[in-house]
Every structure is written in C-alpha cells, then in structure tokens.
Amino acid sequence: MAKQKRSDDWGFPRWRDYGAKSREAANVRPCDRHGCEQPGDRPAPKAPNSADRWYFCEGHAAEYNKNWNYFEGLDASAAEERERSETRGANGFKSSAHWSWGGPGDGTRSRDEMRALDALDLESDASFADVKAAYRRLAKANHPDLKPGDEAAHATFVKVQAAYEVLRRAEDRREASSSPDR
C-alpha cells in the first residue's frame, strides 16, 4: 500500500486549490516608481494612445493620473467619437442603475443632465430652484424678441431651452419615483 500524501485542505474541501500545482510564492511586480516596494498592480499608459504601460501602486497611480488629459491631442469630433464608443461599452452598467451604484458619477445625475447644467452655467449640486432661476435669466437675456437677427443669441436661447427641458424631465422623474403612491 502506497503512502498517502498529505492534503493541503486539512479536511475542508472548499479550501482546495483551483488548479495551482505549486506552493511557491507568486512573483509580484513592484511599483515602477523608483524606491517604491508596493505591488505595481495598476497599469498606466506611458504616452497618449500608446500600448506601453507603467505599473504603479495605488498611491503613485493616483499621483500619475492627477493631471492626465484623456482627450489630449484629439479634435472635438474624435473626442466625442471616443466617448461614444466607450459609453457604448459601458452601457451594461445601466442595468444596475436602479441600485444607484451603476453608471457615471455618483448616480444622482446622468451625463445629459450634467451637460444641461453646464449649458446653464451651474454646478452639479444645483437645486431645481437654481435651475429655474438660471433658465429665466439666460432666456430673458438671449430671447429672440429682445435681440432680433442675432444668431448667437438665438442659438444660446435654443440651447438653454433644451437644457431646461432635460433637467425638468429629470426632476419630474425623481418626484414620481419618490412619491408614496408608487
């Protein structure tokens, strides 16, 4: 009878390894920052649109990415196309939006709402009363009846109207979802 080899699971089958054949320590790549001994598990591009990567620890990756402009060197149409393609790939997270942790930002405002707030020159934490006041101020200042023939004022007026509609519909949806009869 052959001598039985000692198991690594100490009688607990769920502790068995998942295909690992050796008990050797795994090689861990250190952070690429000089003098840092932390594991370098956060890849960062060496140059814009480059496949070469640095591997930093969390602290040095945050420092490296602090001033990174993801759209540097792209014209407006190329930047919008890149954003559209990445949004298309990230839309799978929309199915988790009802849990309030999916999607961009902190989940309180959509990207369209953020653009609408930018059009009204408001911060992301503006209340709907602030939205109304900014809309009235900008609509009054750029109304076509007050500035006939001014194409820039007309374009601003249309943009402000569209932004207000986006934010009004979002506010209506929030009120409907928070009403007690739901």
C-alpha positions as CSV (number, residue, x, y, z in Angstrom):
1,M,0.0,0.0,0.0
2,A,1.4,3.4,-1.1
3,K,1.9,6.1,1.5
4,Q,-0.9,8.7,1.2
5,K,0.2,12.3,0.6
6,R,-0.9,14.9,3.0
7,S,-3.7,17.2,1.6
8,D,-3.5,21.0,1.6
9,D,-7.1,21.4,2.6
10,W,-6.8,20.0,6.2
11,G,-10.2,18.2,5.7
12,F,-12.0,21.2,4.3
13,P,-12.8,20.5,0.6
14,R,-13.6,24.2,-0.1
15,W,-10.0,25.1,0.7
16,R,-8.6,23.1,-2.2
17,D,-6.7,25.0,-4.8
18,Y,-8.2,25.8,-8.2
19,G,-5.6,24.2,-10.4
20,A,-2.5,25.7,-8.8
21,K,0.2,23.0,-8.9
22,S,2.9,24.5,-6.8
23,R,3.1,26.0,-3.3
24,E,5.7,28.5,-4.4
25,A,5.3,32.2,-3.8
26,A,3.9,34.1,-6.7
27,N,6.1,36.8,-8.3
28,V,4.7,40.2,-7.7
29,R,5.7,43.1,-10.0
30,P,6.8,46.0,-7.8
31,C,5.7,49.6,-8.5
32,D,7.6,51.2,-11.3
33,R,8.2,54.4,-9.2
34,H,11.8,54.5,-8.0
35,G,12.2,53.4,-4.5
36,C,8.6,52.1,-4.0
37,E,8.3,48.5,-2.8
38,Q,4.4,48.2,-3.1
39,P,2.9,45.8,-5.7
40,G,2.6,47.5,-9.1
41,D,-0.9,46.3,-10.0
42,R,-2.3,49.5,-11.6
43,P,-1.4,49.9,-15.3
44,A,-1.0,53.4,-16.6
45,P,-0.1,54.4,-20.2
46,K,3.4,55.7,-20.8
47,A,2.1,58.1,-23.5
48,P,-1.3,59.0,-25.0
49,N,-2.6,56.3,-27.4
50,S,0.3,54.0,-26.5
51,A,0.1,50.3,-25.7
52,D,3.2,50.6,-23.4
53,R,2.3,50.7,-19.7
54,W,3.8,51.7,-16.4
55,Y,2.7,49.6,-13.4
56,F,2.2,51.6,-10.2
57,C,0.9,51.1,-6.8
58,E,-2.4,52.8,-5.9
59,G,-0.8,55.9,-4.4
60,H,1.6,56.5,-7.3
61,A,-1.1,55.7,-9.9
62,A,-3.3,58.4,-8.4
63,E,-0.4,60.9,-8.5
64,Y,0.4,59.9,-12.1
65,N,-3.2,60.3,-13.3
66,K,-3.9,63.6,-11.4
67,N,-3.1,65.8,-14.4
68,W,-3.8,63.3,-17.2
69,N,-6.0,64.6,-20.0
70,Y,-7.5,61.6,-21.7
71,F,-8.6,63.6,-24.8
72,E,-5.3,65.4,-25.3
73,G,-4.4,65.7,-29.0
74,L,-7.9,64.8,-30.3
75,D,-10.1,67.3,-32.0
76,A,-13.7,67.6,-30.8
77,S,-15.2,65.1,-33.2
78,A,-12.6,62.4,-32.4
79,A,-13.0,63.1,-28.6
80,E,-16.8,62.7,-29.0
81,E,-16.4,59.5,-31.0
82,R,-14.1,58.1,-28.4
83,E,-16.5,59.0,-25.6
84,R,-19.4,57.5,-27.6
85,S,-17.6,54.2,-28.2
86,E,-16.6,53.9,-24.5
87,T,-20.2,54.8,-23.4
88,R,-21.4,52.1,-25.7
89,G,-19.2,49.6,-24.0
90,A,-20.2,50.8,-20.5
91,N,-23.9,50.7,-21.1
92,G,-24.1,47.3,-19.5
93,F,-23.9,49.1,-16.2
94,K,-27.2,50.9,-16.9
95,S,-29.0,47.7,-15.9
96,S,-27.6,48.2,-12.4
97,A,-28.7,51.9,-12.2
98,H,-31.7,51.0,-10.0
99,W,-29.2,50.1,-7.3
100,S,-27.8,53.6,-7.5
101,W,-24.2,52.4,-8.0
102,G,-24.1,51.9,-11.7
103,G,-23.2,54.4,-14.4
104,P,-21.1,57.5,-14.4
105,G,-20.6,59.8,-11.4
106,D,-22.3,59.3,-8.1
107,G,-25.5,58.1,-9.7
108,T,-27.5,61.3,-8.9
109,R,-27.2,62.9,-12.3
110,S,-26.9,61.5,-15.8
111,R,-24.4,62.7,-18.4
112,D,-27.1,64.6,-20.2
113,E,-28.1,66.3,-17.0
114,M,-24.5,67.3,-16.4
115,R,-24.3,68.8,-19.9
116,A,-27.5,70.7,-19.3
117,L,-26.2,72.1,-16.1
118,D,-23.0,73.2,-17.9
119,A,-25.2,74.9,-20.5
120,L,-26.9,76.8,-17.7
121,D,-23.6,77.6,-16.0
122,L,-24.5,75.7,-12.9
123,E,-22.6,73.4,-10.6
124,S,-23.5,69.7,-10.3
125,D,-25.2,70.1,-6.9
126,A,-27.6,72.9,-8.1
127,S,-31.2,72.6,-6.9
128,F,-34.1,72.8,-9.3
129,A,-34.9,76.3,-8.0
130,D,-31.3,77.3,-9.1
131,V,-32.1,75.7,-12.5
132,K,-35.3,77.7,-12.9
133,A,-33.5,80.9,-11.9
134,A,-30.6,80.4,-14.3
135,Y,-33.0,79.4,-17.1
136,R,-35.1,82.5,-16.7
137,R,-32.0,84.7,-16.5
138,L,-30.4,83.3,-19.6
139,A,-33.7,83.0,-21.6
140,K,-34.5,86.6,-20.9
141,A,-31.0,87.8,-21.8
142,N,-31.0,85.9,-25.1
143,H,-34.6,86.0,-26.2
144,P,-35.1,86.5,-30.0
145,D,-37.7,89.2,-29.4
146,L,-35.2,91.2,-27.5
147,K,-32.3,90.5,-29.9
148,P,-33.9,90.2,-33.4
149,G,-31.4,89.0,-36.0
150,D,-28.7,87.9,-33.5
151,E,-27.9,84.3,-34.5
152,A,-25.6,83.7,-31.5
153,A,-28.3,84.8,-29.1
154,H,-30.8,82.6,-30.8
155,A,-28.5,79.6,-30.6
156,T,-27.9,80.3,-26.9
157,F,-31.6,80.6,-26.3
158,V,-32.3,77.3,-28.0
159,K,-29.5,75.6,-26.1
160,V,-30.8,77.0,-22.8
161,Q,-34.4,75.8,-23.6
162,A,-33.2,72.3,-24.4
163,A,-31.1,72.2,-21.2
164,Y,-34.0,73.3,-19.1
165,E,-36.3,70.6,-20.6
166,V,-33.7,67.9,-19.8
167,L,-33.5,69.0,-16.2
168,R,-37.2,69.5,-15.8
169,R,-38.0,65.9,-17.1
170,A,-35.3,64.5,-14.8
171,E,-36.8,66.4,-11.8
172,D,-40.3,65.1,-12.8
173,R,-38.9,61.5,-12.9
174,R,-37.3,62.0,-9.4
175,E,-40.5,63.3,-7.9
176,A,-42.5,60.5,-9.5
177,S,-40.1,57.8,-8.1
178,S,-40.1,59.3,-4.6
179,S,-43.9,59.7,-4.4
180,P,-45.5,57.4,-1.7
181,D,-48.3,56.1,-4.0
182,R,-45.8,54.2,-6.1
